[in-house]
Amino acid sequence: MELQTLTYLVVGATFLLYVGIAIATRAHDTGEFYIAGAHVHPIANGLATAADWMSAASFISMAGLIAFLGYDGSVYLMGWTGGYVLLALLLAPYLRKFGKFTVPEFIGDRYDSQTARVVAVLCLILISFTYVAGQMRGVGIVFSRFLNVDISIGLMIGMAIVFVYAVLGGMKGITYTQVAQYCVLIFAYTVPAIFISLQVTGTPIPQIAFGSPVLDSGPEGGISLLTRLDQVVTDLGFAAYTVGTKSRADIFFITMSLMIGTAGLPHVIVRFFTVPRVRDARVSAGWALFFIALLYTTAPAVGALARLNLTETIQTGRVGAAEGNLAYADRPEWFRTWEDTGLLRFEDRNGDDRIQYYNDENPDFAARANAYGWAGNELSIDNDIIVLANPEIAGLPDWVIALVAAGGIAAALSTAAGLLLVISASISHDLLKGVFARAIDERHELNAGRISAGVAILCAGYLGYNPPGFVAQVVALAFGLAAASLFPVILLGIFSVRVNKQGAIAGMLSGLAFTLGYIIYFKGLVIEPIAANVSENWLFGISPEGIGTLGALINFAVALGVSALTPPPPREVVELVERIRVPS
């Protein structure tokens, strides 16, 4: 069976599964639509949380980042996993005990302020739409390559599938759909990793293969995977794979931004409102960590193996021998198919019909390359294709390639659905029911939620077609916004009885304004980017991906300072905080 036909069958079967689950578990009231009736088992919630969390950034882009950044890519592993520890210890059980539907509802009640609730909604919508742009881009990438359709068509198909199970099923449908999506994505991620680990190192466990010797170690023998990779990339003028180039300060700020951003993401927090008891919230967080670890401990090996396979496939022969470079006419089939997507591009700068792939930004190597008659790096590779192209580069069976396509779509759609639902809930429940139309009945509120979800899906599709960066980069910016706006006021709302509504509002606005302004200035989301990759231009050497940490510190400082200068919260708010913190 041809790969195209097989991919259609595998992906189509998963779509039917998701739609079938959504129909079987459709929501009948607002409780089921917003929090699945608070009856989800902790293990099922852990699976759904892991699927909600392991988005296109984790499945498609994280290993690509690690493949090209090497040691510097470890910040994503540390930050994203560490954030779940914060969430499980500091937020999840307390928010579950609060017993409401949404994060803005907690902020509005805790600070006794409708204004605080509205500001929280604005923060949530901005964070969620930034995040969902990365997911929809991931959907478009997978569809354009594996289903041989234009990215815009792929986006529309993905939007239609999400529309069915998000609008029809609400949180109840999404939860059980995400359980199925986790099973699909983890199988799709680990199976090719096992195959390629066996090919390169003879070890079937990727986590062990990461530190094992490669089978073809040359006359010396016993060369480890990472040592071999260091040799290959440095021979091409790139930085050593195992040596970091970022400053320690920037690594710290990026890691912290991802950690506290994780703990402040509304679509992740709301998952802990769906379990029956407070204890179940903490247990389900533990299960989610376990399920996430299955992918996250595999990702470093996937990144290293992909970089080695890709580089050695293109750079056949020793560096410096022009005849050793891969002839463009002899490029493999996977190269041709990814060229069609525009995510892999070749430009023959010196007219020799051979692919010169090296770091022409390295002045020492560029000088050597000029002596060979090379006119600069001729190959452009999008980070987001690494995981998806890896099975093809390694020559794995077609069914594995089709499985990876289904896994990439599952990862993107699972997170997109969760994000769209919190956007829908914030509009229908927090703004409409909570502020503008308090007398609305449950049936009309449920309809408003579904309409909001539909509109949000249309906006998400547009952002997916015009994203402000590659998948993991866009997602990292969303984490910075969550870290700077929502996390501080949620944490202070639980553990400080003195912080009041004036402090919370001022803190959210100041942290969000500073972080958003910094990102816009350096990433060119509105204007041309201002030398975004030149660290000398960054404030204190902090990159836009890490600026959320500084925004969070500003939020904390402003919230505490303003609260100290204004009257304390009323007695009923103090009693609410004390009641949330008491174990039950």
GICOR-V323566 format. One record per backbone hydrogen bond with DSSP energy under -1.0 kcal/mol. CO is the residue of the C=O (numbers start at 1). NH is the residue of the N-H. E is the energy in kcal/mol with one decimal. If there is no record, write none. Layout:
co=[CO,CO]
nh=[NH,NH]
e=[E,E]
//
This chain:
co=[2,3,4,5,6,7,8,9,10,11,12,13,14,15,16,17,18,19,20,21,29,30,31,31,32,32,33,35,36,41,42,43,44,45,46,47,48,49,50,53,55,56,56,57,61,62,63,64,65,66,69,70,71,72,73,74,75,76,77,78,79,82,83,84,85,86,87,87,91,92,93,94,95,102,103,104,105,106,107,108,113,114,115,116,117,118,119,120,121,122,123,124,125,126,127,128,129,131,132,133,134,135,136,137,138,139,140,141,142,143,143,150,151,152,153,154,155,156,157,158,159,160,161,162,163,164,166,168,169,170,171,172,173,174,175,176,177,178,179,180,181,182,183,184,185,186,187,190,191,192,193,194,195,196,197,197,200,205,205,206,208,209,212,215,217,223,224,225,226,227,228,229,230,231,233,234,236,240,241,247,248,249,250,251,252,253,254,255,256,257,258,259,262,265,266,269,270,271,274,278,279,280,281,282,283,284,285,286,287,288,289,290,292,293,295,298,299,300,301,302,303,304,305,306,307,308,309,310,311,314,314,318,321,322,326,327,328,332,333,334,335,336,339,343,345,347,353,356,358,359,362,363,364,365,366,369,370,378,380,382,383,385,386,389,390,391,392,397,398,399,400,401,402,403,404,405,406,407,408,409,410,411,412,413,414,415,416,417,418,419,420,421,422,423,424,425,425,426,427,428,429,431,431,432,437,441,442,443,444,445,446,447,448,449,450,451,452,453,454,455,456,457,458,459,460,461,462,470,471,472,473,474,475,476,477,478,479,480,481,482,486,487,488,489,490,491,492,500,501,502,503,504,505,506,507,508,509,510,511,512,513,514,515,516,517,518,519,520,521,529,531,534,535,538,539,543,546,547,548,549,550,551,552,553,554,555,556,557,558,559,560,561,570,571,572,573,574,575,576,577]
nh=[6,7,8,9,10,11,12,13,14,15,16,17,18,19,20,21,22,23,24,25,33,34,35,37,36,172,171,38,39,45,46,47,48,49,50,51,52,53,54,55,59,60,61,62,65,66,67,68,69,70,72,73,74,75,76,78,79,80,81,82,83,86,87,88,89,90,91,92,95,96,97,98,99,106,107,108,109,110,111,113,117,118,119,120,121,122,123,124,125,126,127,128,129,130,131,132,133,135,136,137,138,139,140,141,142,143,144,145,146,147,149,154,155,156,157,158,159,160,161,162,163,164,165,166,167,168,170,27,173,174,175,176,177,178,179,180,181,182,183,184,185,186,187,188,189,190,191,194,195,196,197,198,199,200,201,203,215,208,209,210,211,212,225,217,221,214,228,229,230,231,232,233,234,235,238,237,359,243,71,251,252,253,254,255,256,257,258,259,260,261,262,263,265,269,270,272,273,274,40,282,283,284,285,286,287,288,289,290,291,292,293,294,296,297,299,302,303,304,305,306,307,308,309,310,311,312,313,314,315,316,326,321,324,325,355,330,331,336,337,338,339,340,342,382,380,349,328,378,360,362,366,367,368,369,370,374,373,347,345,385,386,389,390,393,394,396,395,401,402,403,404,405,406,407,408,409,410,411,412,413,414,415,416,417,418,419,420,421,422,423,424,425,426,427,428,429,430,431,432,433,434,435,436,437,440,445,446,447,448,449,450,451,452,453,454,455,456,457,458,459,460,461,462,463,464,465,466,474,475,476,477,478,479,480,481,482,483,484,485,487,490,491,492,493,494,495,496,504,505,506,507,508,509,510,511,512,513,514,515,516,517,518,519,520,521,522,523,524,530,531,534,537,538,541,542,546,549,551,552,553,554,555,556,557,558,559,560,561,562,563,564,565,574,575,576,577,578,579,580,581]
e=[-2.6,-2.7,-2.1,-2.1,-2.5,-2.8,-2.4,-2.2,-1.8,-2.1,-2.3,-1.9,-2.4,-2.6,-2.5,-2.3,-2.2,-2.3,-2.1,-1.7,-2.1,-2.8,-2.1,-2.2,-1.1,-1.4,-2.7,-2.4,-1.1,-2.9,-2.3,-2.3,-2.6,-2.9,-2.3,-2.2,-2.8,-2.4,-3.3,-2.1,-2.7,-2.2,-1.7,-2.5,-2.5,-2.6,-2.6,-2.0,-3.2,-2.2,-1.4,-1.6,-1.9,-1.2,-1.3,-2.6,-2.7,-2.0,-1.6,-2.2,-1.7,-1.7,-2.4,-2.5,-2.2,-3.1,-1.3,-3.0,-2.6,-2.1,-1.9,-1.4,-1.2,-1.5,-2.4,-2.9,-2.3,-3.1,-2.1,-2.2,-1.4,-2.4,-2.6,-2.2,-2.0,-2.3,-2.3,-2.7,-2.7,-2.2,-2.6,-2.8,-2.5,-1.9,-2.4,-3.0,-1.4,-1.2,-2.5,-1.8,-1.9,-2.1,-2.3,-2.4,-2.2,-2.4,-2.5,-1.7,-2.5,-1.5,-1.1,-2.6,-2.5,-1.8,-2.2,-2.5,-2.8,-2.1,-2.1,-2.4,-2.5,-1.7,-1.7,-2.7,-1.8,-1.6,-1.2,-1.1,-2.0,-2.7,-2.6,-1.6,-1.9,-2.7,-1.4,-1.4,-2.4,-2.5,-1.7,-2.0,-2.9,-2.8,-1.5,-2.3,-1.7,-2.3,-2.0,-2.3,-2.1,-2.7,-2.2,-2.1,-2.1,-2.4,-2.6,-1.0,-3.2,-1.0,-2.7,-1.8,-1.4,-1.6,-2.4,-1.3,-1.0,-2.6,-2.8,-2.3,-2.4,-2.1,-2.3,-2.5,-2.2,-1.7,-2.2,-1.6,-2.6,-1.2,-2.0,-2.3,-2.5,-2.5,-2.8,-2.5,-2.6,-2.3,-2.4,-2.3,-2.8,-1.7,-2.0,-1.9,-1.3,-2.4,-2.2,-1.7,-1.5,-1.2,-2.5,-1.2,-2.2,-2.9,-1.5,-1.7,-2.2,-2.4,-2.1,-1.9,-2.6,-2.7,-2.3,-1.1,-2.7,-2.4,-1.7,-2.1,-2.8,-2.3,-2.8,-2.4,-2.2,-2.2,-2.6,-2.7,-2.4,-2.4,-1.9,-1.8,-3.1,-1.3,-1.6,-1.5,-2.4,-1.3,-2.9,-1.1,-1.4,-1.5,-2.3,-2.1,-1.7,-1.3,-1.3,-2.3,-2.7,-1.5,-2.6,-2.9,-1.2,-1.3,-2.8,-1.8,-1.4,-2.8,-2.1,-2.1,-1.2,-2.3,-2.4,-1.8,-1.3,-3.1,-1.7,-2.6,-2.2,-2.8,-1.0,-1.5,-2.6,-1.8,-2.1,-1.8,-2.0,-2.4,-2.6,-2.0,-2.3,-2.5,-2.0,-2.8,-2.3,-1.4,-2.2,-2.5,-1.6,-2.6,-2.6,-1.9,-1.7,-2.0,-2.4,-3.0,-2.3,-1.6,-2.9,-2.3,-1.4,-1.4,-2.5,-2.0,-1.1,-1.3,-2.9,-3.6,-1.7,-2.1,-2.5,-2.1,-2.4,-2.2,-2.0,-2.4,-2.6,-2.1,-2.1,-2.4,-2.5,-2.0,-1.6,-2.1,-2.5,-2.2,-1.7,-2.2,-2.3,-1.5,-1.6,-2.4,-2.3,-2.4,-1.6,-1.6,-1.9,-1.8,-1.9,-2.2,-2.7,-2.0,-1.4,-1.9,-2.1,-2.6,-2.8,-1.7,-1.2,-2.4,-2.0,-2.4,-2.6,-2.3,-2.6,-2.6,-2.3,-2.3,-2.6,-2.4,-2.6,-2.4,-2.1,-2.9,-2.3,-2.1,-2.3,-2.7,-2.3,-2.1,-2.8,-1.2,-1.2,-1.1,-1.8,-1.9,-1.3,-1.3,-2.0,-1.4,-1.5,-2.2,-2.2,-2.0,-2.1,-2.2,-2.8,-2.5,-2.8,-2.7,-2.5,-2.5,-3.0,-1.9,-1.8,-1.0,-1.7,-2.4,-1.8,-2.3,-2.3,-2.1,-2.1,-1.6]
//
